[in-house]
Amino acid sequence: MIAEGNRLFRKKQFEEALACYQLAAELAPEDEDAYYNQGTALARLGRTNEAILAYQRALERFPNYAEAHYNLGNLLLRAGDNEAAQGQFRAAIASMPDYPQAYNNLGNACRMAGQVEAARTNFSKAVELKPDFWEARFNLGDLYRHTAQWEEAATQYSEVLRLKPDFEPAKQALERVRTQGGNPSER
């Protein structure tokens, strides 16, 4: 049933995929993937509270399921529960220490909570783990720009543009940095 659900999910038939995942959970209640996949389908359908519960059920069966912690963290962050979201991103990292997306999203949660140094540490770790992770570099550039570290910001935005040359927000941010920061040298 999970394979059929995955096939339907790839075709963006989320309701039908959800039905397959629910049946899979009934047939094999110990299978954390049935609940994880329900959470993913429910999230795509905009049913956030149900998705949160499905991820929690997956984690009851497999507490070290990094992707379930990560997705649950994303939903909690969107729902405005920053502290719980940070806990889920940390749990994802504890389960999978080389998970750059979890570091990036933990950085976002920290930045939103005003934890600037923690945000910088997490964005930097995401970039260290995945040097071509342009989204984390952009976030790191934004953090540097908002703390008036113009040269560091310009370095990150320039690297984003090397990786993704048509990314307009990075072009605009780099121009602002050059204007605000006394025109740091071009990279």
KASUL-V975646 format. One record per pair of residues at least 24 apart in sequence whose ideal C-beta (glycine too) atoms are under 7 Angstrom apart, sorted by the first residue. I is the first residue (numbers start at 0). GAP is how many residues later the second one is. Records with the same first field share a line. If there is no record, write none. Layout:
BEGIN
I = GAP  GAP
END
This chain:
BEGIN
0 = 26
1 = 31  32  35
4 = 32
8 = 32
13 = 27  30  31
14 = 30
16 = 24
17 = 24  27
29 = 31
31 = 26  29  30  33
35 = 29  31  32
38 = 32
39 = 31
42 = 28  32
47 = 27  31
50 = 24
63 = 31
65 = 26  29  30  33
68 = 26
69 = 31  32
72 = 32
73 = 31
76 = 32
81 = 27  30  31
84 = 24
85 = 24
97 = 31
99 = 26  29  30  33  36
102 = 26
103 = 29  31  32  35
106 = 32
107 = 31
110 = 32
115 = 27  31
118 = 24
131 = 31
133 = 26  29  30
137 = 32
140 = 32
141 = 31
144 = 28  32
149 = 27  30  31  32  34
150 = 33
152 = 24
153 = 24  30  33
154 = 32
157 = 29
END
